[in-house]
């Protein structure tokens, strides 16, 4: 009997886990460089947590079931509700709170390029700060991670503002702002005629719909927002434009790639209350790389606390596609990798002691676990993409030495046992593409 992988899920072999580890490392180090702290939470939550936050639409995409105690539970489809649950359970936390997490997320969606039914997702949130600086820090962190992965030439950050769009919609007589947001959210998936037709159902006449269509069709630098919003003017519109420009300026000081304003971005979930943003592949080959925004009312839905919040989520699937296209899907270890070859069974104990000394100097070791000949062991070392072979035999054990061979140049050097750790400290990985 053979078993296939469940549709929409992935196997991760070592050659993929190594570069994926780099994604996690860069994301975590970027977050911690800004004072964020890591949290974790269960992969299983009560289903009502998502009914409360996102409604039945998201619930329909969950892997949910009734457990043996008769409770409706689900594999988590996103991280935010769990984090907010943790925040509201503790009133002793000093605000603002900067937290990040790296869970697996489960959603029953149609699998496609860059989208699976299970994926790793990096999440970062700031709680307790309702300021444009907090918005900018979260957006800047997202860009810092992409910069750290060497993708600064492949992405741009696009920001928008739901309050700005709401002010504009109200100014043109919109009777149903949530419905209009839904139409704008699907702007790039529907034709012009359908856009006009659906907007008319929200009470907006064709003249103003034409202005809206022109506005959300253009992507501009933050300093030029008024170039696309010129047809709409009010004190609230002007205030939101100023805030968005300020946020864009701050973010541009944190990251390497461009920051643009794209007012077609509203983010489908209704709980967003302020700035929203996404990172896009500048070549237009993929769906959004990441996304997030301000959600100031979610804590109040789940508790008696009113805690402003802003955050984002970044899945690993689109990042993987981009890194492969850019030739960056490999993991070059910071530690040189040594294959410890032993030419006779009687010297295995000494070989293990040599391995310990190599590790004491900061190296990583693979000990040969067979009784094969030296040539076979060296072939295995090459197959493991090791930087060096450390050869131990009767002569080395008798003289209390070890022979170090550079597996790229072939250069060999015999090192005294007591100086192995010091010698390893002088070495660096010689392979730049081990995966």
C-alpha positions in Angstrom: 0.0 0.0 0.0 1.2 3.5 -0.9 0.1 6.8 0.5 0.1 10.1 -1.3 0.4 13.5 0.3 -3.0 15.2 1.1 -3.9 17.7 -1.6 -3.0 21.3 -0.7 -0.4 20.3 1.8 3.4 20.1 1.3 6.3 17.9 2.2 9.5 19.8 3.1 12.7 17.9 2.4 16.1 19.2 3.8 17.0 21.1 0.7 13.8 23.2 1.1 13.9 23.4 4.9 17.3 24.9 4.9 16.4 28.0 2.9 13.1 28.1 4.7 15.0 28.3 7.9 16.7 31.4 6.6 13.3 33.0 6.1 12.4 32.4 9.7 15.8 33.5 10.9 15.7 36.8 9.0 12.1 37.5 10.1 12.8 36.8 13.7 16.0 38.7 13.9 14.4 41.7 12.1 11.5 41.7 14.6 13.8 41.4 17.6 16.0 44.3 16.3 12.9 46.5 16.8 12.1 45.2 20.3 9.5 42.6 19.3 9.2 39.4 21.5 8.1 36.0 20.3 4.9 34.3 21.5 3.2 31.0 20.6 -0.3 29.6 21.0 -2.2 26.4 20.3 -2.9 25.2 16.7 -6.5 24.5 17.9 -9.0 27.1 19.0 -12.7 27.4 19.6 -14.5 28.0 16.3 -16.6 30.8 17.9 -13.4 32.9 18.1 -13.4 33.2 14.3 -17.2 33.7 14.0 -16.8 36.6 16.4 -13.9 38.1 14.5 -14.5 37.4 10.8 -17.9 35.9 10.4 -19.1 32.9 8.5 -17.1 33.6 5.3 -13.8 32.7 7.1 -15.5 29.9 9.1 -16.3 28.3 5.8 -12.6 28.0 5.0 -11.6 26.4 8.3 -10.6 22.8 9.1 -13.1 22.6 11.9 -14.8 19.7 13.7 -16.7 18.8 16.8 -14.3 17.2 19.4 -15.0 14.3 21.7 -16.4 16.8 24.3 -18.9 18.1 21.8 -17.1 21.4 21.3 -16.7 23.2 18.0 -13.0 23.6 17.4 -10.8 24.5 14.4 -7.2 24.3 13.3 -6.2 28.0 13.3 -6.8 29.8 10.0 -4.9 32.9 11.1 -3.0 34.1 14.1 -4.6 37.4 15.1 -7.5 36.1 17.1 -5.2 33.9 19.2 -2.8 36.8 19.9 -5.7 39.1 20.8 -7.1 36.4 23.1 -3.7 36.2 24.9 -3.4 40.0 25.2 -6.9 40.5 26.7 -6.3 37.7 29.2 -3.5 39.7 30.8 -4.0 43.1 32.2 -0.4 43.4 33.6 1.3 43.7 30.2 3.1 47.0 29.6 2.0 48.8 26.5 2.8 49.3 23.7 3.2 45.5 23.3 5.3 44.3 20.4 4.8 40.6 19.7 5.6 38.2 16.8 4.8 34.6 16.1 5.5 31.9 13.5 2.7 29.3 13.5 1.4 27.0 10.9 -1.9 28.2 9.4 -4.7 26.0 8.0 -7.3 27.1 5.4 -9.5 25.1 3.2 -8.9 27.0 0.0 -8.4 26.0 -3.6 -4.6 25.3 -3.9 -2.7 27.3 -6.5 0.7 28.8 -7.0 1.7 30.5 -3.8 -1.3 29.3 -1.9 -1.7 26.0 0.1 -4.0 24.7 2.7 -1.3 24.7 5.2 1.6 27.1 5.4 4.0 28.8 7.8 3.1 32.4 8.5 5.2 35.1 10.2 3.0 37.6 12.2 3.9 40.8 13.9 1.6 43.2 15.9 1.8 46.3 18.0 -0.9 46.6 20.7 -1.7 49.8 22.7 -0.4 52.4 20.3 -2.7 54.4 18.0 -0.2 56.4 16.2 1.1 56.8 12.6 4.6 55.9 14.0 3.3 52.5 15.1 1.7 52.0 11.6 5.1 52.9 10.0 7.1 50.6 12.3 4.9 47.6 11.4 5.1 48.3 7.7 8.8 49.0 8.0 9.4 45.7 9.7 7.7 43.9 6.8 10.0 45.6 4.3 13.1 45.0 6.5 12.4 41.2 6.3 12.1 41.3 2.5 15.3 43.4 2.3 17.1 40.9 4.6 16.1 38.1 2.2 17.8 40.0 -0.7 14.4 40.8 -2.3 14.7 44.6 -2.3 14.7 44.6 -6.2 11.5 42.5 -6.4 9.0 44.1 -4.1 7.3 47.4 -3.3 5.1 48.3 -0.4 1.7 49.7 -1.2 -0.3 51.5 1.4 -3.8 52.7 1.6 -6.3 54.0 4.2 -9.8 52.7 4.9 -10.8 56.0 6.8 -9.7 58.0 3.7 -11.7 55.8 1.4 -14.7 55.9 3.8 -14.5 59.7 3.9 -14.5 59.9 0.1 -17.3 57.4 -0.3 -19.5 59.3 2.2 -18.8 62.6 0.4 -20.2 61.2 -2.8 -23.4 59.9 -1.3 -22.5 56.2 -0.8 -25.4 54.4 1.1 -23.4 51.2 1.8 -19.7 51.7 2.5 -19.0 48.0 3.4 -20.5 47.0 0.0 -18.5 49.6 -1.8 -15.3 48.4 -0.1 -16.2 44.9 -1.4 -16.4 46.2 -4.9 -13.1 48.1 -4.6 -11.4 45.0 -3.1 -12.3 43.1 -6.3 -11.4 46.0 -8.6 -8.6 44.1 -10.4 -10.8 41.0 -10.9 -13.8 42.6 -12.5 -14.3 44.7 -15.6 -15.1 48.5 -15.8 -18.7 47.9 -16.6 -19.2 45.6 -13.7 -17.5 48.1 -11.4 -19.8 50.9 -12.4 -22.9 48.7 -12.1 -22.0 47.5 -8.6 -21.1 50.9 -7.4 -24.4 52.3 -8.6 -26.1 49.8 -6.3 -24.4 51.5 -3.4 -25.9 54.9 -4.4 -22.9 56.5 -6.2 -23.7 58.2 -9.5 -21.6 57.5 -12.7 -19.8 60.8 -12.5 -18.4 60.1 -9.1 -17.8 56.5 -9.9 -15.7 57.6 -12.8 -13.6 59.7 -10.4 -13.3 56.8 -8.1 -12.3 54.4 -10.9 -9.6 56.8 -12.0 -8.3 57.2 -8.4 -7.9 53.6 -7.6 -6.5 52.8 -11.0 -3.3 54.8 -10.2 -0.4 54.0 -7.9 1.6 57.0 -6.8 4.3 58.1 -4.4 2.9 59.2 -1.0 3.8 62.9 -1.7 1.5 62.8 -4.7 -1.7 61.4 -3.1 -3.6 64.6 -3.8 -2.9 64.1 -7.6 -5.3 61.2 -7.5 -7.7 62.4 -4.8 -8.1 65.9 -6.3 -11.8 65.3 -7.2 -12.7 64.7 -3.5 -12.1 67.4 -0.9 -13.2 67.7 2.8 -11.4 68.3 6.1 -11.5 64.5 7.0 -10.1 63.6 3.6 -7.3 66.1 4.0 -6.5 64.8 7.5 -6.3 61.2 6.3 -4.1 62.2 3.3 -1.7 63.9 5.7 -1.5 60.9 8.0 -0.9 58.5 5.0 1.8 60.8 3.6 3.6 60.9 7.0 3.4 57.1 7.3 4.9 56.7 3.8 7.7 59.0 4.6 8.6 57.2 7.8 8.5 53.8 6.1 10.7 55.0 3.3 13.4 55.8 5.9 13.4 52.1 7.1 13.5 50.1 3.9 15.3 49.8 0.6 12.3 49.4 -1.8 9.7 52.0 -2.9 6.7 52.9 -0.9 3.6 53.6 -3.0 0.0 54.6 -2.3 -2.6 52.3 -3.9 -6.1 53.2 -2.9 -7.5 50.0 -4.4 -6.2 48.2 -1.4 -8.9 47.8 1.3 -8.1 44.3 2.6 -11.2 42.2 2.5 -11.7 41.6 6.2 -14.1 44.1 7.8 -12.2 44.5 11.1 -9.6 46.8 9.6 -10.0 50.4 10.9 -7.1 52.4 9.6 -4.1 52.1 7.3 -3.9 48.9 5.3 -0.9 47.7 3.2 0.4 44.9 1.0 3.8 44.1 -0.5 3.7 43.3 -4.2 6.1 41.6 -6.6 7.1 44.5 -8.9 7.1 42.1 -11.9 3.5 41.3 -11.3 3.9 37.5 -11.4 2.5 36.7 -8.0 -0.3 37.5 -5.6 0.5 39.8 -2.7 3.6 38.8 -0.7 2.2 39.9 2.6 -0.5 42.2 4.0 -1.9 43.8 7.1 -3.2 47.0 8.7 -4.7 48.7 11.7 -7.5 46.9 13.6 -8.5 49.0 16.7 -11.8 47.3 17.5 -11.0 43.6 17.7 -10.0 43.5 21.3 -13.3 45.2 22.3 -15.2 42.4 20.5 -13.5 39.8 22.6 -13.4 41.5 26.0 -14.2 44.7 27.9 -10.9 46.2 26.8 -10.3 48.8 24.1 -6.8 48.1 22.7 -5.6 49.7 19.4 -3.6 47.4 17.3 -1.7 47.2 14.0 -0.1 44.1 12.4 0.6 42.0 9.4 1.0 38.4 8.3 3.5 36.9 5.8 3.2 33.4 4.5 6.2 31.4 3.3 4.8 30.2 -0.1 5.1 33.4 -2.2 8.4 34.2 -0.6 9.7 30.8 -1.7 8.6 31.5 -5.3 10.4 34.8 -5.3 13.6 33.5 -3.8 13.7 30.7 -6.3 13.3 33.1 -9.2 16.0 35.3 -7.7 18.4 32.4 -7.2 18.3 32.8 -3.5 16.6 29.6 -2.5 19.6 28.1 -0.7 21.0 28.2 2.8 24.7 29.0 3.4 25.4 27.9 7.0 27.2 30.4 9.2 29.1 27.4 10.5 31.6 25.4 8.4 30.5 21.8 8.0 32.9 19.0 8.7 32.6 15.3 7.8 34.6 13.3 10.3 36.0 10.2 8.5 37.3 7.3 10.5 39.4 4.7 8.7 39.2 1.9 11.3 36.7 0.7 13.9 39.2 0.9 16.7 39.6 4.6 16.3 35.9 5.5 16.5 36.2 6.7 20.1 39.0 9.0 19.2 37.0 10.2 16.2 34.1 11.1 18.4 36.5 13.1 20.7 37.8 14.9 17.6 34.2 15.8 16.6 33.6 17.3 20.0 36.7 19.5 19.6 35.5 20.7 16.1 32.2 21.7 17.6 33.9 23.5 20.4 35.5 25.7 17.8 32.1 26.6 16.2 31.9 23.9 13.5 29.1 21.5 12.7 30.0 17.9 12.3 28.7 14.8 10.6 30.3 11.6 12.0 30.6 8.7 9.6 28.5 5.9 11.0 29.6 3.2 8.7 32.7 1.0 8.3 33.2 1.9 4.6 36.6 2.8 3.1 37.9 6.4 3.1 37.0 7.0 -0.5 33.4 6.1 0.1 33.3 8.3 3.2 34.8 11.3 1.2 32.1 10.8 -1.5 29.5 10.9 1.2 31.1 14.1 2.6 30.8 15.7 -0.9 27.2 14.5 -1.2 26.4 16.2 2.2 28.0 19.4 0.8 30.5 19.6 3.6 33.2 22.2 3.6 35.9 20.0 5.1 36.7 16.4 5.8 38.5 15.5 9.1 40.4 12.3 8.7 41.1 10.1 11.7 42.9 6.8 11.6 45.5 4.8 13.4 48.3 7.3 12.6 46.3 10.3 13.8 45.2 8.6 17.0 48.8 7.5 17.8 50.1 11.0 17.2 47.1 12.8 18.8 46.3 14.7 15.6 43.6 15.0 12.9 44.0 15.6 9.2 41.8 18.5 7.8 41.1 18.4 4.1 39.5 21.3 2.2 36.9 19.6 0.0 37.0 22.4 -2.6 40.7 22.9 -3.0 42.0 19.6 -1.8 44.5 21.2 0.5 45.3 19.2 3.7 46.7 20.1 7.0 47.5 18.0 10.1 46.4 19.7 13.4 47.3 18.7 16.9 44.3 17.5 19.0 44.6 20.3 21.5 44.6 23.0 18.8 41.6 21.6 16.8 39.1 24.1 18.3 41.4 27.0 17.7 42.0 25.9 14.1 38.3 25.6 13.4 37.8 29.2 14.6 40.0 30.3 11.8 37.9 28.6 9.1 34.8 29.7 7.3 32.4 27.8 5.1 33.9 27.5 1.6 30.6 26.7 -0.1 28.2 29.6 -0.8 25.5 27.4 -2.1 25.2 24.3 0.0 21.6 23.6 -0.9 
